[in-house]
Structures are given as C-alpha cells and as structure tokens.
Amino acid sequence: MNKTMASAINPFTHIYAIGFLRPYLATRDLQKEFEAAAKELQLPKDDFYGVFSHSSTQNPLDVLTFRPYLYIAEKVSWVFSINNVDTYILLPKYKNELDALIDALKQSPPYQKVAIIGALGASLVEGEANDLNLPTVVCNNIVSLPKEEIIPFTLKANDGLSAEHRAVNFVVVNFNALALNQLDFKGVLTDINYKPYSKEGERILIEIILTYENHELEVFYSCGIDVTDEYPFIDFPLRNFLPQTA
C-alpha cells in the first residue's frame, strides 16, 4: 500500500481522535537508512524531524530545493497513541498530511499532541509494520495542538470512533473558538457530558453539556455538534443549559 496516497478501506467509519504520534522504523534496512541519514547530517539518532525535513540543492546556484530523505518518512509507520497506548497506524492520504505529521515532530519527545480526522481502515498485513498489529487510519487532516491544555478540564481519553467521542474531541480541539465572545464563563469546568438529540432529517447530532462550578453553584452550558459526516461542525453554538429534573 502506498502510504502517502492511501485510500480508506471503509470510508464510512469516521474518526476524530486526540493523541500523540511517533515514527516507527519497521524493518532493519529502514532503520539503517535513517541512521545513515542522521549521521550524514550530524544529527542525533532520534531527530526524525531534522532528517525528514532536511532540504538541499543540487548545487549552490539552484533555486529549487528537494528533501533527499523524504522517502524514509514515506515508508515509516506513523504510530498514534492514546493515553500511552499504541492505538492506530496513520496513513497520510496526501503529501500535505505527511508534511503535517513531520511538522508535529519539531519538539523533542514526547512529541506534539495532534488531532487526527479520517477514516478507519483495516489492520496492516502481517510483517508490514513488524510486530505491530494495529488498525490503520487514513488521515485526511492532522491538526497540531498546543502543549498547554486547550480546555481547562482533564478529559478521559477515548478512541475517537463513536459519534459521542468524535463530538467531544471536536469541542476540545475547537474550544477556544467555540467559547470566544459567546458567554461569560464563571467558575471552574468540572464535567463534560453528552447526549444525542434529533431534528428533522437523518443527521447524527450530539449535544455537549459543560458543567461549571461557581461558589458551590453549578452552571450549565451546551452546544450541538453534527457528526454525520467526516468533518464535525457546530449545529448550534454554546448557550445556557437547564438540566431536566426528575
């Protein structure tokens, strides 16, 4: 399978997950290729970003540059871990996604947290990724996240497969944009819940409910997320929410 031009085996199993990635050199020859490249560039043995992003020219007068070691990045297994557990192998669909994976390696390990958007594929054939037996995700978009937490709440990690988890992860990644100039949040965010809701049509809609505690009083807000298709979007913006009483 050409990993830089991958196609989803099951395009309807959408995924929106948050985690960390690491390059994995699955075969001995690939390991040796990388070691030789790092030695040639006088870089540390674990400087994947330095090797993959290195560009050069044929001669000093050339304007055009090329990346002589990009072929290694194209053959590497991009392991995506959630809560310190190897969960998926990422297959960048286009060169832009491969570049985004490489860019996420800029900082020293642990590498930058990323959000992946794509479709769940199948497990790799035996031997393709050495001893890893992980399902693949064909990535259509990769978003690098800041080191500091976007949302002021420790969210339980999830695999990003269910409609509810995709909606929650979308809110986490886009929380600043969702909250900007919307409401005057007071207190501390203490809980995030969700529930499906429906409107006319057959859209898959999830209401995300945020619980804030302010001076021992609970205040609730909610927003609606449409996760019918690959890219979630806001069905209704953040607003005050009144829980139903029994």
ZIPEBEL-V312418 format. One record per backbone hydrogen bond with DSSP energy under -0.5 kcal/mol. NH is the residue of the N-H (numbers start at 0). CO is the residue of the C=O. If there is no record, write none. Layout:
# ZIPEBEL-V312418
nh:NH co:CO
nh:NH co:CO
This chain:
# ZIPEBEL-V312418
nh:2 co:0
nh:4 co:1
nh:5 co:2
nh:5 co:91
nh:9 co:119
nh:12 co:9
nh:13 co:11
nh:14 co:117
nh:15 co:159
nh:16 co:115
nh:18 co:113
nh:19 co:80
nh:20 co:111
nh:21 co:78
nh:23 co:76
nh:25 co:23
nh:30 co:26
nh:31 co:27
nh:32 co:28
nh:33 co:29
nh:34 co:30
nh:35 co:31
nh:36 co:32
nh:37 co:33
nh:38 co:34
nh:39 co:35
nh:40 co:36
nh:41 co:38
nh:42 co:37
nh:46 co:43
nh:47 co:45
nh:50 co:46
nh:51 co:47
nh:52 co:48
nh:53 co:49
nh:53 co:50
nh:55 co:65
nh:61 co:58
nh:65 co:55
nh:67 co:65
nh:69 co:66
nh:71 co:68
nh:72 co:68
nh:73 co:69
nh:74 co:70
nh:74 co:71
nh:75 co:71
nh:76 co:23
nh:77 co:75
nh:77 co:89
nh:78 co:21
nh:78 co:76
nh:79 co:87
nh:80 co:19
nh:80 co:78
nh:81 co:84
nh:84 co:81
nh:86 co:79
nh:87 co:79
nh:88 co:134
nh:89 co:77
nh:90 co:136
nh:91 co:89
nh:92 co:138
nh:96 co:93
nh:97 co:93
nh:98 co:94
nh:99 co:95
nh:100 co:96
nh:101 co:97
nh:102 co:98
nh:103 co:99
nh:104 co:101
nh:105 co:102
nh:111 co:103
nh:113 co:18
nh:114 co:142
nh:115 co:16
nh:116 co:140
nh:117 co:14
nh:118 co:137
nh:119 co:12
nh:120 co:135
nh:123 co:133
nh:126 co:129
nh:127 co:124
nh:129 co:126
nh:131 co:128
nh:134 co:86
nh:135 co:121
nh:136 co:88
nh:137 co:118
nh:138 co:90
nh:138 co:136
nh:139 co:116
nh:140 co:116
nh:142 co:114
nh:143 co:141
nh:144 co:112
nh:152 co:150
nh:154 co:152
nh:165 co:161
nh:166 co:162
nh:167 co:163
nh:168 co:164
nh:169 co:165
nh:170 co:166
nh:171 co:167
nh:172 co:168
nh:173 co:169
nh:174 co:171
nh:177 co:173
nh:178 co:174
nh:179 co:175
nh:181 co:178
nh:182 co:178
nh:184 co:182
nh:187 co:212
nh:189 co:210
nh:190 co:210
nh:192 co:208
nh:194 co:206
nh:196 co:204
nh:204 co:196
nh:204 co:202
nh:205 co:224
nh:206 co:194
nh:207 co:205
nh:207 co:222
nh:208 co:192
nh:208 co:206
nh:209 co:207
nh:209 co:220
nh:210 co:190
nh:211 co:209
nh:211 co:218
nh:212 co:187
nh:213 co:211
nh:213 co:216
nh:216 co:213
nh:218 co:211
nh:220 co:209
nh:221 co:238
nh:222 co:207
nh:223 co:235
nh:224 co:205
nh:225 co:232
nh:226 co:203
nh:226 co:224
nh:231 co:229
nh:232 co:225
nh:234 co:223
nh:235 co:223
nh:238 co:221
nh:240 co:219
nh:242 co:240
